[in-house]
Amino acid sequence: MKLRESRHDQIDVFHLEGEIDLHYAPALRSIFGAKAKARCPALVADLSGVDFIDSTGIAVLIEYLRATAESGAQFCIAGPTQPVRYVFEIVQLEKAVPIFSSLDEAIARLRSGCMPPPAEPLFGSVVGGSSQVAA
């Protein structure tokens, strides 16, 4: 896996290449964690160079989403390749994270302030210390 970072106005972009799997997930988790800790206002994960992602890679994306939920940070995915898009469809990730076909489209939506809200909560809402999942 390779990662290159860029910035477009106030939008940070992680350009990822290769495979995101059990071997690279810890390093990626650390990098995403640093962004969450720094309260990055907007982050795009550009997956146009990723040809494989497993459950540990998906977990890193979800962990970032959860870590930034309270701060109001915006997060989206751009340009997933067909194999990666297929995995996202299986786990229905698009219900929780906006997924755009290209980096340009993702940046344009973030700049416009018209980021679509999640179709439904990924893990339900937390009420009284227990997780409530909609039926």
C-alpha atoms as an extended CHARMM CRD file, in Angstrom:
* protein
*
       135  EXT
         1         1  MET       CA              0.0000000000        0.0000000000        0.0000000000  PROA      1               0.0000000000
         2         2  LYS       CA              1.1320000000        3.5250000000       -0.7470000000  PROA      2               0.0000000000
         3         3  LEU       CA             -0.3180000000        6.7320000000        0.6410000000  PROA      3               0.0000000000
         4         4  ARG       CA              0.2060000000       10.2450000000       -0.6250000000  PROA      4               0.0000000000
         5         5  GLU       CA             -1.4590000000       13.2330000000        1.0030000000  PROA      5               0.0000000000
         6         6  SER       CA             -2.5970000000       16.4500000000       -0.6680000000  PROA      6               0.0000000000
         7         7  ARG       CA             -4.7070000000       19.4310000000        0.2740000000  PROA      7               0.0000000000
         8         8  HSD       CA             -7.3410000000       21.2490000000       -1.7950000000  PROA      8               0.0000000000
         9         9  ASP       CA             -8.3100000000       24.4430000000        0.0430000000  PROA      9               0.0000000000
        10        10  GLN       CA             -9.4890000000       23.1470000000        3.4430000000  PROA      10              0.0000000000
        11        11  ILE       CA             -9.9890000000       19.5760000000        2.2070000000  PROA      11              0.0000000000
        12        12  ASP       CA             -7.3630000000       16.9440000000        2.9600000000  PROA      12              0.0000000000
        13        13  VAL       CA             -7.0320000000       14.0080000000        0.5720000000  PROA      13              0.0000000000
        14        14  PHE       CA             -5.4450000000       10.6330000000        1.1840000000  PROA      14              0.0000000000
        15        15  HSD       CA             -4.5130000000        9.0990000000       -2.1870000000  PROA      15              0.0000000000
        16        16  LEU       CA             -4.2080000000        5.3630000000       -1.5490000000  PROA      16              0.0000000000
        17        17  GLU       CA             -2.7360000000        2.7280000000       -3.8620000000  PROA      17              0.0000000000
        18        18  GLY       CA             -2.3540000000       -1.0310000000       -3.7490000000  PROA      18              0.0000000000
        19        19  GLU       CA             -4.0080000000       -3.3280000000       -1.2610000000  PROA      19              0.0000000000
        20        20  ILE       CA             -5.5750000000       -2.3050000000        2.0320000000  PROA      20              0.0000000000
        21        21  ASP       CA             -5.4880000000       -5.4370000000        4.1150000000  PROA      21              0.0000000000
        22        22  LEU       CA             -4.5370000000       -6.8980000000        7.4740000000  PROA      22              0.0000000000
        23        23  HSD       CA             -0.8750000000       -6.1840000000        6.7970000000  PROA      23              0.0000000000
        24        24  TYR       CA             -1.3130000000       -2.4230000000        6.1970000000  PROA      24              0.0000000000
        25        25  ALA       CA             -4.3770000000       -1.6590000000        8.3120000000  PROA      25              0.0000000000
        26        26  PRO       CA             -2.4130000000       -0.8080000000       11.5020000000  PROA      26              0.0000000000
        27        27  ALA       CA             -0.3470000000        1.8580000000        9.7030000000  PROA      27              0.0000000000
        28        28  LEU       CA             -3.4480000000        3.2420000000        8.0140000000  PROA      28              0.0000000000
        29        29  ARG       CA             -5.3150000000        3.2580000000       11.3370000000  PROA      29              0.0000000000
        30        30  SER       CA             -2.5210000000        5.3430000000       12.8430000000  PROA      30              0.0000000000
        31        31  ILE       CA             -2.5760000000        7.8480000000        9.9680000000  PROA      31              0.0000000000
        32        32  PHE       CA             -6.3650000000        8.2210000000       10.0540000000  PROA      32              0.0000000000
        33        33  GLY       CA             -6.2230000000        8.4450000000       13.8550000000  PROA      33              0.0000000000
        34        34  ALA       CA             -3.8070000000       11.3700000000       13.6430000000  PROA      34              0.0000000000
        35        35  LYS       CA             -6.2370000000       13.1920000000       11.3270000000  PROA      35              0.0000000000
        36        36  ALA       CA             -9.1090000000       12.5590000000       13.7390000000  PROA      36              0.0000000000
        37        37  LYS       CA             -7.0450000000       13.7850000000       16.6860000000  PROA      37              0.0000000000
        38        38  ALA       CA             -6.0890000000       16.9350000000       14.7330000000  PROA      38              0.0000000000
        39        39  ARG       CA             -9.8010000000       17.5370000000       14.0650000000  PROA      39              0.0000000000
        40        40  CYS       CA             -9.3840000000       17.5990000000       10.2990000000  PROA      40              0.0000000000
        41        41  PRO       CA            -12.5240000000       19.4060000000        9.0250000000  PROA      41              0.0000000000
        42        42  ALA       CA            -12.8240000000       17.4670000000        5.7420000000  PROA      42              0.0000000000
        43        43  LEU       CA            -11.0890000000       14.3340000000        4.4810000000  PROA      43              0.0000000000
        44        44  VAL       CA            -11.4510000000       12.4070000000        1.2380000000  PROA      44              0.0000000000
        45        45  ALA       CA            -10.1060000000        8.8870000000        0.9030000000  PROA      45              0.0000000000
        46        46  ASP       CA             -9.1920000000        8.5870000000       -2.7840000000  PROA      46              0.0000000000
        47        47  LEU       CA             -9.3220000000        4.8620000000       -3.5110000000  PROA      47              0.0000000000
        48        48  SER       CA             -8.8720000000        5.0840000000       -7.2760000000  PROA      48              0.0000000000
        49        49  GLY       CA             -5.5440000000        3.2590000000       -6.9560000000  PROA      49              0.0000000000
        50        50  VAL       CA             -6.7490000000        0.5480000000       -4.5720000000  PROA      50              0.0000000000
        51        51  ASP       CA             -7.3400000000       -2.8470000000       -6.1270000000  PROA      51              0.0000000000
        52        52  PHE       CA             -8.2480000000       -4.7590000000       -2.9520000000  PROA      52              0.0000000000
        53        53  ILE       CA             -9.6880000000       -4.0030000000        0.4760000000  PROA      53              0.0000000000
        54        54  ASP       CA            -10.5450000000       -6.4860000000        3.2020000000  PROA      54              0.0000000000
        55        55  SER       CA            -12.5560000000       -6.1890000000        6.4030000000  PROA      55              0.0000000000
        56        56  THR       CA             -9.6500000000       -4.6630000000        8.3230000000  PROA      56              0.0000000000
        57        57  GLY       CA             -9.3910000000       -1.8740000000        5.7350000000  PROA      57              0.0000000000
        58        58  ILE       CA            -13.1100000000       -1.2390000000        5.9310000000  PROA      58              0.0000000000
        59        59  ALA       CA            -12.8370000000       -1.1950000000        9.7200000000  PROA      59              0.0000000000
        60        60  VAL       CA            -10.2490000000        1.6150000000        9.5160000000  PROA      60              0.0000000000
        61        61  LEU       CA            -12.6440000000        3.7290000000        7.4160000000  PROA      61              0.0000000000
        62        62  ILE       CA            -15.5250000000        3.0840000000        9.8170000000  PROA      62              0.0000000000
        63        63  GLU       CA            -13.3650000000        3.8310000000       12.8530000000  PROA      63              0.0000000000
        64        64  TYR       CA            -12.4230000000        7.2060000000       11.3590000000  PROA      64              0.0000000000
        65        65  LEU       CA            -16.0740000000        7.9510000000       10.6490000000  PROA      65              0.0000000000
        66        66  ARG       CA            -17.0200000000        7.1420000000       14.2380000000  PROA      66              0.0000000000
        67        67  ALA       CA            -14.0580000000        9.0530000000       15.7040000000  PROA      67              0.0000000000
        68        68  THR       CA            -15.0290000000       12.2330000000       13.8610000000  PROA      68              0.0000000000
        69        69  ALA       CA            -18.8130000000       12.0230000000       14.1390000000  PROA      69              0.0000000000
        70        70  GLU       CA            -19.1380000000       14.3320000000       17.1280000000  PROA      70              0.0000000000
        71        71  SER       CA            -16.7790000000       16.9830000000       15.7530000000  PROA      71              0.0000000000
        72        72  GLY       CA            -18.8430000000       17.4860000000       12.6030000000  PROA      72              0.0000000000
        73        73  ALA       CA            -15.9140000000       16.5930000000       10.3680000000  PROA      73              0.0000000000
        74        74  GLN       CA            -16.8330000000       15.5510000000        6.8630000000  PROA      74              0.0000000000
        75        75  PHE       CA            -15.5320000000       12.3080000000        5.3960000000  PROA      75              0.0000000000
        76        76  CYS       CA            -16.1430000000       10.6780000000        2.0580000000  PROA      76              0.0000000000
        77        77  ILE       CA            -14.6680000000        8.1470000000       -0.3200000000  PROA      77              0.0000000000
        78        78  ALA       CA            -13.7670000000        8.8990000000       -3.9180000000  PROA      78              0.0000000000
        79        79  GLY       CA            -13.0870000000        6.7960000000       -6.9830000000  PROA      79              0.0000000000
        80        80  PRO       CA            -13.2830000000        3.2520000000       -5.6820000000  PROA      80              0.0000000000
        81        81  THR       CA            -12.2250000000        0.7090000000       -8.2920000000  PROA      81              0.0000000000
        82        82  GLN       CA            -14.7660000000       -1.9000000000       -9.3560000000  PROA      82              0.0000000000
        83        83  PRO       CA            -13.4590000000       -4.6360000000       -7.0080000000  PROA      83              0.0000000000
        84        84  VAL       CA            -13.5000000000       -2.2260000000       -4.0600000000  PROA      84              0.0000000000
        85        85  ARG       CA            -16.9210000000       -0.8470000000       -5.0060000000  PROA      85              0.0000000000
        86        86  TYR       CA            -18.2360000000       -4.4190000000       -5.0880000000  PROA      86              0.0000000000
        87        87  VAL       CA            -17.0430000000       -5.0160000000       -1.5010000000  PROA      87              0.0000000000
        88        88  PHE       CA            -18.6090000000       -1.7150000000       -0.4040000000  PROA      88              0.0000000000
        89        89  GLU       CA            -21.9230000000       -2.7570000000       -1.9840000000  PROA      89              0.0000000000
        90        90  ILE       CA            -21.8700000000       -6.0600000000       -0.1130000000  PROA      90              0.0000000000
        91        91  VAL       CA            -21.3560000000       -4.3620000000        3.2620000000  PROA      91              0.0000000000
        92        92  GLN       CA            -23.6110000000       -1.4330000000        2.2590000000  PROA      92              0.0000000000
        93        93  LEU       CA            -20.9830000000        1.1240000000        3.2380000000  PROA      93              0.0000000000
        94        94  GLU       CA            -22.6740000000        3.7700000000        1.0620000000  PROA      94              0.0000000000
        95        95  LYS       CA            -25.4470000000        3.9550000000        3.6750000000  PROA      95              0.0000000000
        96        96  ALA       CA            -22.9910000000        5.4840000000        6.1400000000  PROA      96              0.0000000000
        97        97  VAL       CA            -20.2830000000        7.1400000000        4.0420000000  PROA      97              0.0000000000
        98        98  PRO       CA            -20.8140000000        9.2100000000        0.8940000000  PROA      98              0.0000000000
        99        99  ILE       CA            -19.0490000000        7.4940000000       -1.9980000000  PROA      99              0.0000000000
       100       100  PHE       CA            -18.3160000000        9.4480000000       -5.1750000000  PROA      100             0.0000000000
       101       101  SER       CA            -17.1560000000        8.1310000000       -8.5220000000  PROA      101             0.0000000000
       102       102  SER       CA            -14.2610000000       10.6100000000       -8.7410000000  PROA      102             0.0000000000
       103       103  LEU       CA            -12.0570000000       12.7870000000       -6.5770000000  PROA      103             0.0000000000
       104       104  ASP       CA            -13.1950000000       15.8930000000       -8.4700000000  PROA      104             0.0000000000
       105       105  GLU       CA            -16.8280000000       15.1130000000       -7.6950000000  PROA      105             0.0000000000
       106       106  ALA       CA            -16.0790000000       14.5410000000       -3.9960000000  PROA      106             0.0000000000
       107       107  ILE       CA            -14.1510000000       17.8050000000       -3.6810000000  PROA      107             0.0000000000
       108       108  ALA       CA            -16.8630000000       19.7360000000       -5.5250000000  PROA      108             0.0000000000
       109       109  ARG       CA            -19.5460000000       18.3860000000       -3.1620000000  PROA      109             0.0000000000
       110       110  LEU       CA            -17.4810000000       19.2100000000       -0.0800000000  PROA      110             0.0000000000
       111       111  ARG       CA            -16.8120000000       22.7330000000       -1.3540000000  PROA      111             0.0000000000
       112       112  SER       CA            -20.4920000000       23.2860000000       -2.1140000000  PROA      112             0.0000000000
       113       113  GLY       CA            -21.5070000000       22.2540000000        1.3810000000  PROA      113             0.0000000000
       114       114  CYS       CA            -24.0130000000       19.8020000000       -0.1100000000  PROA      114             0.0000000000
       115       115  MET       CA            -22.6550000000       16.6010000000        1.3360000000  PROA      115             0.0000000000
       116       116  PRO       CA            -25.4700000000       14.0620000000        1.5560000000  PROA      116             0.0000000000
       117       117  PRO       CA            -26.2350000000       12.8460000000        5.0700000000  PROA      117             0.0000000000
       118       118  PRO       CA            -25.9400000000        9.1220000000        5.7700000000  PROA      118             0.0000000000
       119       119  ALA       CA            -28.9250000000        7.1410000000        4.5480000000  PROA      119             0.0000000000
       120       120  GLU       CA            -29.0930000000        5.5240000000        7.9620000000  PROA      120             0.0000000000
       121       121  PRO       CA            -26.9180000000        5.3270000000       11.0690000000  PROA      121             0.0000000000
       122       122  LEU       CA            -24.1500000000        2.7830000000       10.6950000000  PROA      122             0.0000000000
       123       123  PHE       CA            -24.4010000000        1.4420000000       14.2220000000  PROA      123             0.0000000000
       124       124  GLY       CA            -27.6990000000        2.8480000000       15.3990000000  PROA      124             0.0000000000
       125       125  SER       CA            -27.8260000000        5.5200000000       18.0490000000  PROA      125             0.0000000000
       126       126  VAL       CA            -26.4690000000        5.1390000000       21.5340000000  PROA      126             0.0000000000
       127       127  VAL       CA            -29.1910000000        5.7080000000       24.1140000000  PROA      127             0.0000000000
       128       128  GLY       CA            -28.7000000000        5.2370000000       27.8440000000  PROA      128             0.0000000000
       129       129  GLY       CA            -25.4190000000        3.3740000000       27.3660000000  PROA      129             0.0000000000
       130       130  SER       CA            -26.8500000000        0.7270000000       25.0440000000  PROA      130             0.0000000000
       131       131  SER       CA            -26.8900000000        0.6280000000       21.2930000000  PROA      131             0.0000000000
       132       132  GLN       CA            -30.3080000000        1.0240000000       19.6770000000  PROA      132             0.0000000000
       133       133  VAL       CA            -30.4560000000       -0.3140000000       16.1490000000  PROA      133             0.0000000000
       134       134  ALA       CA            -33.3870000000        0.6190000000       13.9310000000  PROA      134             0.0000000000
       135       135  ALA       CA            -35.3870000000       -2.3530000000       12.6780000000  PROA      135             0.0000000000
